[in-house]
Amino acid sequence: MATWELKKYDVPGRKIVNTEGFGLATPEDVRELTEYVVSKGKSFGGKWGYIPMMEKMDPIYDPETQKEFAKLHKACEEAGCIAMAFVAGGMTTIKVQAKRHEKASQADKIATQYFKTREEALKWLEELGL
């Protein structure tokens, strides 16, 4: 079980929040992630997108952590996020979990797609005007 680490990346000139998680997230880690993503997203003023890069994360089995990830989706939607471009690489388990969190969140106004690379995610968000 790897310790959680979060990296944050800027996307100059674009209204995009971009993070990369490593290891196993706890509920508190996810709450801190949510605060960062929502705060950064709101700083853009208006609509924005989020690229969570998840391919180096450990699978989430803890129900409380899963609930916090679902809350992340809803908090982003309420803060003006219109699209989430998940980068899961070839990690099917992580992609399945992210879809489960998305469904549980009931954040149905956010467009979501899954990509192997950050470049693909950035291209899709550009097509959405972000």
N, C-alpha and C positions, 0 to 999 in steps of 0.2 A: 504494500500500500504506500504509494508515493505521497509526500506532503504537497498540499495545494500551493500553487503559484499562479499569479495572474499577471499577464503582460498586457500593456495598453499601447495601442498604436494610433498615431494621427494619420488622417487622410487629408492632406492639404487641399484646400479649395472645395471640399465636398462636405456635405452634411451627413457624415457617417461616423458612428461610434464603432471601434474595432478593438476587440479583446481576444486574448488567447489564454485558455486555461490549461494547466498542467497538473496531473495527479488527481487526488481525491478531494472534492469539495465538501465542506461541512455546511449545515444550515447557515451558520454565521458568515461563512465565506460567500455564500450566495446572496445573503442580505447586503453585504458590503459591495458585491458586484452590482446588485440592483441599484444601490444608491449611486454608484459611480456612473453606470450607464444612463440612468434617468437624468442625473444632473448634467452630464455631458450633452445628452440629447436635447434637453431643454435649452442649453446655452446657445444652440443654433437658432432658436426662434423659428417656429413653424415645423414643417414636416422634415423627418430625418429617417435614416436607415441604420441598422445594426448588423455587424458581421461578427458573430461569435465563432471563433475558431476552436473546435472541440476535439480534434483528432488525437490530442495527447492527454486527454482527460481519462480518468478511470471511470468505469461504469458506476452509476448511482443506484444503490440498492436500498438506501435508507429512506423510508417514507417521508420523513420531515424535510429532508433535502430535496426530494422530488417535488413536494408542495412548494418549496421556496422557488424552485425553477419555474413552476407554473405561475407563481405570483410575479416573477420577473417579466414574463410575456405580457401579462395584464398591465403591469406598471408602465412598461414601455409603450403600449398602445395608448394608455391614458395620458402619456407625456408627449404624444405626437409622432411616435414611430409608425411608419406606414409599411415597412418591409424589414424582414429578417432574412439574411442570407447566410445560412449555416454552412461552415466549412468543416466537413466531417472526414475528408479524405476518403479512404476506403473502409472506414469503420462503421459497419452495419449496425452493431449494437448501440453505438452512440447516436446514430441517426434515428433508430427506432425509439430510443428514450426521449430524444428531443421532440419527436412527433407526439409521443404520449404527453409530454409536458405542455406542448402547444394545445392539444385537445383539452386537457384538464383546465387550462387557463381560461378557456372560452373567449380568448382575444381574437375574435373572428374578423376584425377589420385590418389585421396585419397580413400582408402577402408574405408567404414563406416559400423558400426554395432551398435545396441542399446541393452543395457543390464539393468537388474534390479539391479545388484550389482557391486561394484568396483572389487571384486574378479573375477567375470565372465569376466569383461573387461580386467583385467590383464592377465588372462589365454589366451584369444583370441590374445592379442598382443604378448604373448610369442610364440604362434603358428606361428606368422608372423616373428619371429626372433627378436623381440624387448623386 
